[in-house]
């Protein structure tokens, strides 16, 4: 996941021209969210969708 975050931040910096402070803030937020997702056993969108389907949700 870390590589995806870094790639996204590189894109935002190079292609969109965002300020360094903005990139640092986005990176901090994305890493915090990634830790939250990992610690709450959410491994992927696919597994979440599969769980929802098994519970009868669309």
Residue, then its C-alpha position, 0 to 999 in steps of 0.5 A: x500500500x505504501x508504494x501506491x501512496x507514494x505514487x499518488x503523492x508523486x502524481x499530485x506533486x508533479x502533475x497537479x503541482x500541489x505544494x509540499x505542505x499539502x503533499x505531506x498532509x495528504x500522505x499523513x492522512x492516507x497512511x493513517x487511513x491505511x493503518x486503520x483499514x489494516x487494523x480493522x481486518x479490511x483486506x480489499x474491496x473485493x472481500x468487502x463486497x463478497x461479505x456484503x453479498x453473503x449478507x444479502x446486500x447489493 
